[in-house]
Amino acid sequence: MRYETIKKLCCPIDKEDLALTTVTKDTDGNILQGFLTCGKCQRIYPIVQGIPIMSPDEYREFRLEQPLLDKWKKHLKGRVVENFRVISHNSDKQELKPGNIK
């Protein structure tokens, strides 16, 4: 997924900007793996093989996404995900602000 495309995305639930955490990129700088986080509702949307998984909660299965989250644990920096939402610590609040593309 191209960085320019990600900048155009918003949370499908509340239409807020998303923060990007990149896990891997290809040689052209396209994002292959990572996740998007909504600063308002704290939902997390994984990016798998360049495709963001942005389905509504009722069409997602946490047990299928859990292996990715376990694999990306170091990128979550101590944050926990429950029901597709990031449960953050006080020190992480700044990182989850809308529009925070890193």
Buried (B, 14 or more C-beta within 10 A) or exposed (E): BEEEEBEEBBBBBEEBBBBBBBBEBEEEEBBBBBBBBBBBBBBBBBBBEBEBBBEEEEEBEEEEBEEBBEEBEEBBEEBEBEEBBBEBEEEBEEBBEBEBEE
